[in-house]
């Protein structure tokens, strides 16, 4: 009978040392694979938790940016209204000056006609 790695030991029922060694190596590799899988699962769970935290933080920051954007828009609107108010006040003063000048001219003309 030829000897190979699958051959039985001298008893015939007991596996040979090569088969035991292969079995032990396979079990070690399988154990390492199991450990790696558990590590990957733990890392995946950790990353999922971090992702949820970041999504919540992102939502909060978006809300803050939107609120800041609304404040900026309101400030711009206030500035536009202030400019419009200044223009209207300027136009009012010009109209008032024109009215005063016209009224003075009317009084002047009335005085000439009265004389």
KENUMAR-264136 format. One line per field, with one value per atom (N, C-alpha, C, CB): residue in three letters; x, y, z; atom name. Coordinates in steps of 0.05 Angstrom, whole numbers. Glycine has a CB too. Layout:
! KENUMAR-264136
vexmar	c(ala; ...)
X	c(X; ...)
Y	c(Y; ...)
Z	c(Z; ...)
keba	c(CA; ...)
END
This chain:
! KENUMAR-264136
vexmar	c(unk; unk; unk; unk; unk; unk; unk; unk; unk; unk; unk; unk; unk; unk; unk; unk; unk; unk; unk; unk; unk; unk; unk; unk; unk; unk; unk; unk; unk; unk; unk; unk; unk; unk; unk; unk; unk; unk; unk; unk; unk; unk; unk; unk; unk; unk; unk; unk; unk; unk; unk; unk; unk; unk; unk; unk; unk; unk; unk; unk; unk; unk; unk; unk; unk; unk; unk; unk; unk; unk; unk; unk; unk; unk; unk; unk; unk; unk; unk; unk; unk; unk; unk; unk; unk; unk; unk; unk; unk; unk; unk; unk; unk; unk; unk; unk; unk; unk; unk; unk; unk; unk; unk; unk; unk; unk; unk; unk; unk; unk; unk; unk; unk; unk; unk; unk; unk; unk; unk; unk; unk; unk; unk; unk; unk; unk; unk; unk; unk; unk; unk; unk; unk; unk; unk; unk; unk; unk; unk; unk; unk; unk; unk; unk; unk; unk; unk; unk; unk; unk; unk; unk; unk; unk; unk; unk; unk; unk; unk; unk; unk; unk; unk; unk; unk; unk; unk; unk; unk; unk; unk; unk; unk; unk; unk; unk; unk; unk; unk; unk; unk; unk; unk; unk; unk; unk; unk; unk; unk; unk; unk; unk; unk; unk; unk; unk; unk; unk; unk; unk; unk; unk; unk; unk; unk; unk; unk; unk; unk; unk; unk; unk; unk; unk; unk; unk; unk; unk; unk; unk; unk; unk; unk; unk; unk; unk; unk; unk; unk; unk; unk; unk; unk; unk; unk; unk; unk; unk; unk; unk; unk; unk; unk; unk; unk; unk; unk; unk; unk; unk; unk; unk; unk; unk; unk; unk; unk; unk; unk; unk; unk; unk; unk; unk; unk; unk; unk; unk; unk; unk; unk; unk; unk; unk; unk; unk; unk; unk; unk; unk; unk; unk; unk; unk; unk; unk; unk; unk; unk; unk; unk; unk; unk; unk; unk; unk; unk; unk; unk; unk; unk; unk; unk; unk; unk; unk; unk; unk; unk; unk; unk; unk; unk; unk; unk; unk; unk; unk; unk; unk; unk; unk; unk; unk; unk; unk; unk; unk; unk; unk; unk; unk; unk; unk; unk; unk; unk; unk; unk; unk; unk; unk; unk; unk; unk; unk; unk; unk; unk; unk; unk; unk; unk; unk; unk; unk; unk; unk; unk; unk; unk; unk; unk; unk; unk; unk; unk; unk; unk; unk; unk; unk; unk; unk; unk; unk; unk; unk; unk; unk; unk; unk; unk; unk; unk; unk; unk; unk; unk; unk; unk; unk; unk; unk; unk; unk; unk; unk; unk; unk; unk; unk; unk; unk; unk; unk; unk; unk; unk; unk; unk; unk; unk; unk; unk; unk; unk; unk; unk; unk; unk; unk; unk; unk; unk; unk; unk; unk; unk; unk; unk; unk; unk; unk; unk; unk; unk; unk; unk; unk; unk; unk; unk; unk; unk; unk; unk; unk; unk; unk; unk; unk; unk; unk; unk; unk; unk; unk; unk; unk)
X	c(17; 0; 18; -19; 10; 26; 18; 24; 38; 32; 26; 56; 5; -1; -12; -21; -19; -28; -55; -29; -70; -96; -96; -115; -73; -72; -77; -44; -85; -91; -65; -110; -67; -43; -39; -47; -21; -14; -38; 8; -57; -80; -100; -94; -102; -122; -146; -129; -154; -178; -170; -193; -147; -138; -125; -117; -134; -123; -93; -136; -79; -50; -43; -38; -18; -10; -14; 19; -11; -15; -44; -7; -62; -91; -98; -108; -86; -90; -79; -77; -56; -44; -61; -16; -71; -88; -114; -95; -125; -150; -145; -160; -122; -116; -112; -91; -98; -94; -120; -75; -138; -164; -180; -180; -179; -194; -183; -193; -156; -144; -153; -113; -152; -161; -190; -156; -206; -235; -239; -249; -224; -227; -219; -210; -197; -188; -210; -161; -221; -243; -267; -251; -273; -296; -289; -301; -265; -257; -258; -229; -248; -248; -277; -234; -294; -322; -335; -338; -330; -340; -329; -333; -303; -291; -305; -261; -310; -323; -351; -323; -365; -393; -392; -406; -374; -372; -365; -350; -346; -338; -361; -313; -376; -399; -420; -412; -425; -444; -434; -449; -408; -397; -399; -367; -394; -396; -425; -384; -444; -472; -480; -490; -471; -477; -466; -467; -441; -428; -443; -399; -452; -467; -493; -474; -507; -531; -525; -545; -504; -496; -490; -471; -475; -468; -493; -448; -512; -536; -552; -553; -554; -568; -554; -570; -527; -512; -516; -482; -516; -520; -547; -517; -568; -595; -596; -615; -582; -581; -567; -568; -545; -530; -545; -503; -560; -577; -598; -590; -610; -631; -619; -644; -595; -581; -575; -556; -565; -558; -583; -544; -605; -630; -639; -652; -636; -644; -625; -642; -599; -580; -586; -551; -594; -601; -625; -607; -645; -669; -662; -690; -644; -636; -621; -617; -603; -589; -609; -569; -629; -649; -664; -668; -671; -686; -668; -695; -643; -625; -622; -597; -621; -620; -646; -616; -668; -694; -695; -717; -686; -685; -668; -674; -645; -627; -640; -601; -654; -668; -690; -681; -705; -726; -715; -743; -692; -679; -670; -654; -659; -652; -676; -637; -697; -722; -733; -743; -732; -741; -725; -739; -698; -681; -688; -651; -693; -700; -727; -702; -746; -772; -770; -792; -754; -750; -737; -733; -718; -704; -724; -681; -741; -761; -781; -775; -789; -808; -796; -815; -770; -757; -755; -729; -749; -748; -776; -738; -796; -824; -832; -844; -824; -830; -816; -822; -791; -776; -789; -746; -797; -811; -837; -815; -852; -877; -873; -892; -853; -846; -838; -823; -823; -814; -838; -793; -856; -880; -899; -895; -902; -919; -907; -922; -882; -869; -873; -838; -871; -875; -904; -868; -923; -952; -956; -970; -945; -949; -936; -935; -914; -901; -918; -874; -930; -948; -972; -956; -984; -1008; -1002; -1019; -978; -970; -968; -943; -958; -955; -982; -938; -1001; -1028; -1043; -1044; -1037; -1051; -1041; -1045; -1017; -1007; -1015; -976)
Y	c(-23; 0; 25; 0; 45; 69; 88; 82; 103; 123; 149; 125; 162; 190; 204; 191; 229; 245; 236; 274; 221; 212; 184; 213; 173; 146; 145; 133; 122; 118; 112; 94; 115; 109; 79; 120; 70; 42; 25; 38; 36; 21; 17; 35; 35; 33; 50; 5; 53; 69; 97; 55; 101; 127; 143; 124; 169; 184; 188; 212; 190; 195; 222; 190; 227; 253; 275; 252; 269; 290; 299; 279; 280; 287; 303; 262; 296; 312; 340; 298; 342; 369; 386; 366; 374; 388; 397; 371; 379; 385; 409; 361; 408; 429; 456; 422; 455; 479; 490; 474; 472; 481; 494; 457; 482; 493; 520; 474; 523; 549; 570; 547; 563; 582; 588; 570; 568; 572; 591; 546; 586; 603; 632; 592; 635; 662; 675; 661; 659; 670; 679; 649; 662; 669; 695; 647; 697; 721; 746; 718; 743; 765; 774; 758; 754; 760; 775; 734; 766; 780; 808; 765; 812; 838; 856; 837; 845; 860; 868; 844; 850; 856; 878; 830; 877; 898; 924; 890; 924; 949; 960; 944; 943; 951; 965; 928; 953; 964; 991; 945; 993; 1018; 1040; 1014; 1032; 1051; 1060; 1039; 1041; 1048; 1068; 1023; 1064; 1082; 1110; 1072; 1110; 1136; 1150; 1131; 1134; 1145; 1158; 1123; 1145; 1156; 1182; 1136; 1182; 1207; 1229; 1201; 1223; 1244; 1254; 1233; 1236; 1244; 1263; 1220; 1257; 1275; 1302; 1262; 1301; 1326; 1342; 1320; 1328; 1342; 1355; 1322; 1341; 1352; 1377; 1331; 1376; 1400; 1423; 1393; 1417; 1438; 1450; 1427; 1432; 1442; 1461; 1419; 1454; 1471; 1498; 1457; 1496; 1521; 1538; 1515; 1526; 1541; 1553; 1522; 1538; 1549; 1573; 1527; 1570; 1592; 1616; 1584; 1611; 1632; 1645; 1621; 1628; 1638; 1656; 1615; 1648; 1665; 1691; 1650; 1691; 1715; 1733; 1709; 1721; 1737; 1750; 1720; 1735; 1745; 1768; 1723; 1765; 1786; 1811; 1777; 1807; 1831; 1845; 1822; 1830; 1842; 1857; 1821; 1846; 1859; 1885; 1840; 1884; 1908; 1929; 1901; 1921; 1940; 1952; 1926; 1936; 1946; 1966; 1923; 1959; 1977; 2003; 1963; 2001; 2026; 2044; 2019; 2031; 2047; 2059; 2029; 2044; 2054; 2077; 2032; 2074; 2096; 2121; 2086; 2118; 2141; 2155; 2132; 2139; 2151; 2166; 2129; 2153; 2167; 2192; 2147; 2192; 2216; 2237; 2209; 2230; 2249; 2261; 2236; 2244; 2253; 2271; 2230; 2265; 2281; 2309; 2267; 2309; 2335; 2352; 2331; 2339; 2353; 2364; 2335; 2348; 2357; 2380; 2334; 2377; 2398; 2424; 2389; 2422; 2446; 2458; 2439; 2441; 2451; 2465; 2428; 2453; 2464; 2491; 2445; 2492; 2517; 2538; 2512; 2531; 2550; 2559; 2537; 2540; 2547; 2565; 2522; 2559; 2575; 2603; 2563; 2606; 2632; 2647; 2629; 2633; 2646; 2655; 2627; 2639; 2646; 2671; 2622; 2672; 2696; 2720; 2691; 2716; 2738; 2749; 2729; 2730; 2738; 2751; 2713; 2741; 2753; 2781; 2736; 2785; 2811; 2831; 2810; 2822; 2839; 2846; 2825; 2827; 2833; 2851; 2807; 2848; 2865; 2894; 2854; 2897; 2924; 2935; 2925)
Z	c(0; 0; 0; 24; -17; -18; 3; -46; 12; 34; 20; 54; 29; 21; 45; -4; 41; 64; 75; 58; 59; 68; 80; 44; 81; 91; 120; 84; 129; 157; 172; 161; 197; 214; 215; 242; 231; 233; 242; 252; 257; 266; 244; 290; 225; 204; 210; 199; 235; 243; 251; 265; 260; 270; 247; 294; 244; 222; 225; 220; 203; 204; 214; 176; 220; 230; 209; 239; 184; 163; 163; 135; 166; 167; 192; 166; 214; 239; 236; 263; 224; 220; 201; 208; 180; 162; 176; 137; 191; 206; 225; 222; 240; 258; 244; 275; 221; 205; 195; 182; 186; 176; 198; 164; 222; 245; 253; 269; 251; 257; 237; 257; 212; 191; 194; 163; 200; 204; 228; 207; 249; 273; 267; 296; 251; 243; 226; 228; 208; 191; 207; 170; 227; 245; 260; 265; 270; 285; 267; 297; 242; 223; 217; 197; 214; 208; 231; 203; 256; 279; 281; 305; 275; 275; 254; 269; 230; 209; 217; 183; 230; 239; 259; 250; 279; 299; 286; 320; 268; 254; 238; 235; 225; 209; 228; 194; 251; 270; 280; 293; 285; 295; 273; 302; 248; 226; 222; 200; 225; 222; 244; 223; 268; 290; 284; 317; 275; 268; 245; 260; 226; 203; 213; 183; 232; 243; 258; 262; 273; 288; 268; 305; 247; 227; 212; 207; 206; 193; 211; 185; 237; 255; 257; 283; 259; 260; 235; 265; 212; 187; 185; 164; 195; 195; 213; 205; 236; 253; 240; 279; 227; 213; 190; 203; 175; 153; 164; 138; 186; 198; 206; 222; 218; 226; 202; 242; 181; 156; 144; 136; 144; 134; 151; 133; 177; 195; 190; 225; 187; 181; 154; 181; 135; 108; 111; 89; 126; 130; 143; 147; 163; 176; 156; 200; 140; 119; 100; 104; 91; 73; 86; 63; 111; 125; 128; 153; 134; 136; 109; 145; 87; 60; 55; 39; 63; 58; 75; 66; 99; 116; 103; 145; 93; 80; 55; 72; 39; 16; 24; 0; 45; 55; 66; 76; 79; 89; 66; 107; 45; 21; 8; 1; 6; -6; 11; -9; 37; 55; 51; 85; 49; 45; 19; 45; -2; -28; -26; -50; -12; -9; 7; 4; 28; 45; 28; 70; 12; -6; -26; -21; -38; -57; -43; -71; -19; -3; 2; 24; 10; 15; -10; 27; -33; -58; -65; -81; -61; -67; -48; -65; -23; -4; -11; 25; -19; -28; -52; -33; -71; -95; -88; -116; -69; -61; -47; -42; -30; -16; -36; 5; -56; -76; -93; -95; -99; -115; -99; -123; -73; -55; -53; -27; -50; -48; -75; -42; -97; -123; -126; -146; -117; -118; -101; -108; -77; -60; -74; -32; -86; -101; -123; -112; -138; -161; -150; -178; -128; -116; -107; -93; -96; -86; -109; -70; -131; -155; -165; -177; -166; -176; -157; -180; -131; -111; -113; -83; -121; -124; -150; -120)
keba	c(N; CA; C; CB; N; CA; C; CB; N; CA; C; CB; N; CA; C; CB; N; CA; C; CB; N; CA; C; CB; N; CA; C; CB; N; CA; C; CB; N; CA; C; CB; N; CA; C; CB; N; CA; C; CB; N; CA; C; CB; N; CA; C; CB; N; CA; C; CB; N; CA; C; CB; N; CA; C; CB; N; CA; C; CB; N; CA; C; CB; N; CA; C; CB; N; CA; C; CB; N; CA; C; CB; N; CA; C; CB; N; CA; C; CB; N; CA; C; CB; N; CA; C; CB; N; CA; C; CB; N; CA; C; CB; N; CA; C; CB; N; CA; C; CB; N; CA; C; CB; N; CA; C; CB; N; CA; C; CB; N; CA; C; CB; N; CA; C; CB; N; CA; C; CB; N; CA; C; CB; N; CA; C; CB; N; CA; C; CB; N; CA; C; CB; N; CA; C; CB; N; CA; C; CB; N; CA; C; CB; N; CA; C; CB; N; CA; C; CB; N; CA; C; CB; N; CA; C; CB; N; CA; C; CB; N; CA; C; CB; N; CA; C; CB; N; CA; C; CB; N; CA; C; CB; N; CA; C; CB; N; CA; C; CB; N; CA; C; CB; N; CA; C; CB; N; CA; C; CB; N; CA; C; CB; N; CA; C; CB; N; CA; C; CB; N; CA; C; CB; N; CA; C; CB; N; CA; C; CB; N; CA; C; CB; N; CA; C; CB; N; CA; C; CB; N; CA; C; CB; N; CA; C; CB; N; CA; C; CB; N; CA; C; CB; N; CA; C; CB; N; CA; C; CB; N; CA; C; CB; N; CA; C; CB; N; CA; C; CB; N; CA; C; CB; N; CA; C; CB; N; CA; C; CB; N; CA; C; CB; N; CA; C; CB; N; CA; C; CB; N; CA; C; CB; N; CA; C; CB; N; CA; C; CB; N; CA; C; CB; N; CA; C; CB; N; CA; C; CB; N; CA; C; CB; N; CA; C; CB; N; CA; C; CB; N; CA; C; CB; N; CA; C; CB; N; CA; C; CB; N; CA; C; CB; N; CA; C; CB; N; CA; C; CB; N; CA; C; CB; N; CA; C; CB; N; CA; C; CB; N; CA; C; CB; N; CA; C; CB; N; CA; C; CB; N; CA; C; CB; N; CA; C; CB; N; CA; C; CB; N; CA; C; CB; N; CA; C; CB; N; CA; C; CB; N; CA; C; CB; N; CA; C; CB; N; CA; C; CB; N; CA; C; CB; N; CA; C; CB; N; CA; C; CB; N; CA; C; CB; N; CA; C; CB)
END
